[in-house]
Amino acid sequence: LVAAAAALALQASAAQGAFNVTIHVANLDGEQEGAFKICVHPEWAPLGAARFGELLQAGFFSQLRFFRVVPSFMAQFGISGDPTKAADWRQKTIRDDPVLKHNTRGMVTFATAGPNTRTTQMFINFKDNRFLDSQGFSPFAEVVEGMEVVDKIYKGYGERPDQGAIQSRGNEYLSANFPKLTYITSASAGEASQAAPAPLAAKVPLAMAKVQVAQTEGAG
């Protein structure tokens, strides 16, 4: 059944082709609002792209916090602010996709806690993090407009928010303890892209080679 579901997701994702999603955010740098656009590429990571589409259709992204934001590395999000929904989605793992693109600046990638453990958490690379490629982190989308907005995602809390507490208490925990976190107000799909846009250029190579999975799921 799992293999059949994966095959169906693969076929549906591939048939759809690349599509754009506009993501509106608030609390940029603790106070501003803005928006950025990503292009989802099923040909890069079919299962990851299909899961993102599933989450989008379910209205999953509204009020999601960027709870783990590491300067000069990445911004991680994807735990539902509703503990019941978070628990439900946490059980819905998907299999790994091959890594066909590098984790360079602006690439969007699912977080993982090991092989075949992807669920809903993902991250946006702030810079060239291609050392993640060999660890199985497979980009499925890229920021094509508004990377300057992504750069303003609030970084003041770093890795302090506890993922276990987010899973069990949701946005109640985050709002009480980390009120300045940037959060998504809406995410909506636009027309399918007929031609893939050029990727953002990586500006600063990352000179580190050691990565550890953080708590439940992580980018490193």
Backbone hydrogen bonds in HBPLUS format (Angstrom, degrees):
<---DONOR---> <-ACCEPTOR-->    atom                        ^
c    i                          cat <-CA-CA->   ^        H-A-AA   ^      H-
h    n   atom  resd res      DA  || num        DHA   H-A  angle D-A-AA Bond
n    s   type  num  typ     dist DA aas  dist angle  dist       angle   num
A0005-ALA N   A0001-LEU O   2.89 MM   4  6.09 159.7  1.93 149.2 154.5     1
A0006-ALA N   A0002-VAL O   2.92 MM   4  6.13 157.0  1.98 147.9 154.6     2
A0007-ALA N   A0003-ALA O   2.93 MM   4  6.13 152.8  2.00 143.9 151.4     3
A0008-LEU N   A0004-ALA O   2.98 MM   4  6.25 156.3  2.04 149.1 154.9     4
A0009-ALA N   A0005-ALA O   2.94 MM   4  6.16 161.0  1.98 149.8 155.0     5
A0010-LEU N   A0006-ALA O   2.90 MM   4  6.08 153.6  1.97 145.5 153.0     6
A0011-GLN N   A0007-ALA O   2.98 MM   4  6.23 160.2  2.02 148.5 152.9     7
A0012-ALA N   A0008-LEU O   2.91 MM   4  6.13 166.5  1.93 154.4 158.0     8
A0013-SER N   A0009-ALA O   2.90 MM   4  5.95 160.4  1.94 146.8 152.7     9
A0014-ALA N   A0010-LEU O   2.94 MM   4  6.06 165.3  1.96 150.2 154.6    10
A0015-ALA N   A0011-GLN O   2.97 MM   4  6.06 152.5  2.04 144.4 152.1    11
A0016-GLN N   A0012-ALA O   3.17 MM   4  6.31 143.0  2.32 141.1 149.4    12
A0193-SER N   A0018-ALA O   2.81 MM 175  5.28 147.7  1.91 122.8 133.3    13
A0019-PHE N   A0040-VAL O   3.08 MM  21  5.33 146.5  2.20 137.6 147.7    14
A0040-VAL N   A0019-PHE O   2.75 MM  21  5.33 166.3  1.76 164.3 159.3    15
A0190-GLY N   A0020-ASN O   2.74 MM 170  5.22 165.5  1.76 143.7 146.1    16
A0021-VAL N   A0038-ILE O   2.83 MM  17  5.35 155.3  1.89 155.4 161.1    17
A0038-ILE N   A0021-VAL O   2.91 MM  17  5.35 163.8  1.94 153.5 156.6    18
A0022-THR N   A0188-SER O   2.85 MM 166  5.44 157.9  1.90 162.9 158.5    19
A0188-SER N   A0022-THR O   3.02 MM 166  5.44 157.3  2.07 146.0 152.3    20
A0023-ILE N   A0036-PHE O   2.83 MM  13  5.49 175.0  1.83 175.1 174.7    21
A0036-PHE N   A0023-ILE O   3.03 MM  13  5.49 153.4  2.10 143.7 150.8    22
A0024-HIS N   A0186-SER O   2.87 MM 162  5.27 159.6  1.91 150.8 157.5    23
A0185-THR N   A0024-HIS O   2.80 MM 161  5.52 159.5  1.84 136.9 144.0    24
A0025-VAL N   A0034-GLY O   2.88 MM   9  5.50 170.2  1.89 149.0 152.0    25
A0034-GLY N   A0025-VAL O   3.04 MM   9  5.50 156.0  2.10 151.4 151.3    26
A0026-ALA N   A0183-TYR O   2.86 MM 157  5.53 155.8  1.92 158.6 166.8    27
A0183-TYR N   A0026-ALA O   3.02 MM 157  5.53 156.5  2.08 143.7 151.1    28
A0027-ASN N   A0032-GLN O   2.87 MM   5  5.16 106.3  2.42 136.6 156.0    29
A0030-GLY N   A0027-ASN O   2.94 MM   3  4.38 150.3  2.03 116.8 108.9    30
A0028-LEU N   A0032-GLN O   2.76 MM   4  4.67 162.4  1.79 140.5 137.3    31
A0031-GLU N   A0028-LEU O   2.98 MM   3  5.50 171.0  1.98 124.7 123.7    32
A0032-GLN N   A0028-LEU O   2.96 MM   4  4.67 150.4  2.05 148.1 138.8    33
A0029-ASP N   A0152-LYS O   2.82 MM 123  5.54 124.8  2.13 168.3 168.7    34
A0037-LYS N   A0145-GLU O   2.87 MM 108  4.99 163.0  1.90 135.8 140.7    35
A0144-VAL N   A0037-LYS O   2.85 MM 107  5.79 155.9  1.91 145.9 154.1    36
A0145-GLU N   A0037-LYS O   3.33 MM 108  4.99 154.6  2.40 138.3 134.6    37
A0039-CYS N   A0142-GLU O   2.83 MM 103  5.51 154.6  1.90 155.6 162.1    38
A0142-GLU N   A0039-CYS O   3.11 MM 103  5.51 145.7  2.24 134.1 143.7    39
A0041-HIS N   A0140-PHE O   2.84 MM  99  5.63 170.5  1.85 157.7 160.9    40
A0044-TRP N   A0041-HIS O   3.03 MM   3  5.53 155.1  2.09 114.7 122.1    41
A0049-ALA N   A0045-ALA O   2.85 MM   4  5.98 166.5  1.87 166.8 171.3    42
A0050-ALA N   A0046-PRO O   2.94 MM   4  6.04 153.6  2.01 141.8 149.3    43
A0051-ARG N   A0047-LEU O   2.97 MM   4  6.16 154.2  2.03 144.1 150.6    44
A0052-PHE N   A0048-GLY O   2.98 MM   4  6.24 159.0  2.02 148.5 154.3    45
A0053-GLY N   A0049-ALA O   2.96 MM   4  6.20 158.6  2.01 146.7 152.4    46
A0054-GLU N   A0050-ALA O   2.94 MM   4  6.16 148.8  2.04 143.2 152.0    47
A0055-LEU N   A0051-ARG O   2.92 MM   4  6.21 158.0  1.96 153.3 158.4    48
A0056-LEU N   A0052-PHE O   2.90 MM   4  6.13 157.0  1.95 150.3 157.0    49
A0057-GLN N   A0053-GLY O   2.96 MM   4  6.13 161.0  1.99 147.0 151.7    50
A0058-ALA N   A0054-GLU O   3.08 MM   4  6.26 140.1  2.24 139.0 149.7    51
A0060-PHE N   A0055-LEU O   3.04 MM   5  5.23 166.2  2.06 161.2 157.0    52
A0059-GLY N   A0056-LEU O   3.10 MM   3  5.27 161.2  2.13 106.8 112.5    53
A0064-LEU N   A0061-PHE O   3.12 MM   3  5.50 161.6  2.15 136.1 133.7    54
A0063-GLN N   A0184-ILE O   2.61 MM 121  5.05 148.2  1.70 154.4 158.3    55
A0184-ILE N   A0064-LEU O   2.88 MM 120  5.37 154.0  1.94 150.0 157.3    56
A0066-PHE N   A0182-THR O   2.93 MM 116  5.73 163.3  1.96 165.7 164.3    57
A0076-GLN N   A0068-ARG O   2.75 MM   8  5.05 166.8  1.77 148.3 152.7    58
A0069-VAL N   A0158-GLY O   3.29 MM  89  5.14 149.0  2.40 133.6 131.9    59
A0070-VAL N   A0074-MET O   2.91 MM   4  5.53 158.7  1.96 173.7 172.6    60
A0073-PHE N   A0070-VAL O   3.02 MM   3  5.41 130.6  2.28 146.3 140.7    61
A0074-MET N   A0070-VAL O   3.20 MM   4  5.53 130.8  2.46 135.4 148.8    62
A0126-PHE N   A0073-PHE O   2.89 MM  53  5.29 164.4  1.92 129.6 133.4    63
A0075-ALA N   A0124-ILE O   3.01 MM  49  5.29 149.9  2.10 140.8 150.1    64
A0124-ILE N   A0075-ALA O   2.93 MM  49  5.29 150.0  2.02 139.1 146.8    65
A0077-PHE N   A0122-MET O   2.88 MM  45  5.66 162.7  1.91 163.1 167.7    66
A0122-MET N   A0077-PHE O   2.80 MM  45  5.66 165.9  1.82 168.1 171.1    67
A0171-ASN N   A0081-GLY O   3.02 MM  90  4.47 156.2  2.08 116.4 117.4    68
A0085-LYS N   A0082-ASP O   3.03 MM   3  5.41 115.6  2.46 110.5 125.1    69
A0086-ALA N   A0082-ASP O   2.90 MM   4  6.12 161.3  1.94 158.5 164.6    70
A0087-ALA N   A0083-PRO O   2.97 MM   4  6.09 158.0  2.02 144.5 149.1    71
A0088-ASP N   A0084-THR O   3.09 MM   4  6.32 153.0  2.17 142.4 149.8    72
A0089-TRP N   A0085-LYS O   2.94 MM   4  6.15 173.8  1.94 161.1 161.1    73
A0090-ARG N   A0086-ALA O   3.00 MM   4  6.00 142.1  2.14 140.9 151.4    74
A0091-GLN N   A0088-ASP O   3.31 MM   3  5.84 154.0  2.38 109.6 116.1    75
A0092-LYS N   A0089-TRP O   2.99 MM   3  5.19 154.0  2.06 108.4 116.6    76
A0094-ILE N   A0118-ARG O   2.85 MM  24  5.43 140.9  2.00 143.6 155.3    77
A0129-ASN N   A0103-ASN O   2.67 MM  26  5.17 148.7  1.76 158.6 165.4    78
A0107-MET N   A0104-THR O   3.01 MM   3  5.73 164.4  2.03 146.2 147.5    79
A0106-GLY N   A0125-ASN O   2.88 MM  19  5.31 175.8  1.88 148.0 146.8    80
A0143-VAL N   A0106-GLY O   2.76 MM  37  4.97 152.0  1.84 135.2 144.9    81
A0125-ASN N   A0107-MET O   3.01 MM  18  5.57 166.6  2.02 159.8 163.8    82
A0108-VAL N   A0141-ALA O   2.77 MM  33  4.98 170.6  1.78 136.0 134.5    83
A0140-PHE N   A0108-VAL O   2.94 MM  32  6.13 158.6  1.99 166.3 170.2    84
A0109-THR N   A0123-PHE O   2.97 MM  14  5.50 161.0  2.01 156.2 162.1    85
A0123-PHE N   A0109-THR O   2.77 MM  14  5.50 150.1  1.85 154.6 164.7    86
A0111-ALA N   A0121-GLN O   2.84 MM  10  5.38 161.9  1.88 120.3 126.6    87
A0218-GLY N   A0112-THR O   3.34 MM 106  5.74 171.4  2.34 124.2 124.3    88
A0132-LEU N   A0129-ASN O   2.90 MM   3  5.97 172.5  1.91 134.2 136.5    89
A0133-ASP N   A0130-ARG O   3.00 MM   3  5.30 154.4  2.07 108.4 116.0    90
A0135-GLN N   A0132-LEU O   2.98 MM   3  5.29 149.6  2.07 109.1 118.8    91
A0136-GLY N   A0133-ASP O   3.08 MM   3  5.61 162.6  2.11 119.8 120.9    92
A0149-VAL N   A0146-GLY O   2.84 MM   3  5.15 140.4  2.00 105.6 117.4    93
A0150-VAL N   A0146-GLY O   3.23 MM   4  6.72 153.4  2.31 148.3 154.9    94
A0151-ASP N   A0147-MET O   2.98 MM   4  6.25 151.3  2.06 145.1 152.6    95
A0152-LYS N   A0149-VAL O   2.90 MM   3  5.23 150.2  1.99 108.0 117.7    96
A0153-ILE N   A0150-VAL O   3.07 MM   3  5.48 169.1  2.08 116.7 119.1    97
A0158-GLY N   A0155-LYS O   3.16 MM   3  5.57 149.3  2.26 112.4 121.3    98
A0160-ARG N   A0157-TYR O   3.00 MM   3  5.71 168.7  2.01 146.4 149.4    99
A0166-ILE N   A0162-ASP O   3.02 MM   4  6.35 150.8  2.10 148.7 157.7   100
A0167-GLN N   A0163-GLN O   2.93 MM   4  6.14 161.2  1.96 149.9 154.4   101
A0168-SER N   A0164-GLY O   3.07 MM   4  6.29 152.5  2.15 142.7 149.9   102
A0169-ARG N   A0165-ALA O   2.74 MM   4  5.61 151.8  1.82 147.6 154.9   103
A0170-GLY N   A0166-ILE O   2.75 MM   4  4.49 140.8  1.90 120.5 129.1   104
A0173-TYR N   A0170-GLY O   3.16 MM   3  5.77 127.6  2.45 112.7 122.1   105
A0174-LEU N   A0170-GLY O   3.38 MM   4  6.77 160.7  2.42 142.9 148.1   106
A0175-SER N   A0171-ASN O   2.78 MM   4  5.71 167.3  1.79 147.5 151.5   107
A0176-ALA N   A0172-GLU O   3.20 MM   4  6.18 153.1  2.27 138.9 145.7   108
A0177-ASN N   A0173-TYR O   3.11 MM   4  6.16 150.5  2.20 145.0 152.5   109
A0178-PHE N   A0174-LEU O   2.66 MM   4  5.08 152.4  1.73 143.7 150.9   110
A0181-LEU N   A0178-PHE O   3.26 MM   3  6.01 170.7  2.27 126.5 127.6   111
A0212-GLN N   A0220-GLY O   2.99 MM   8  4.80 155.5  2.05 131.3 123.3   112
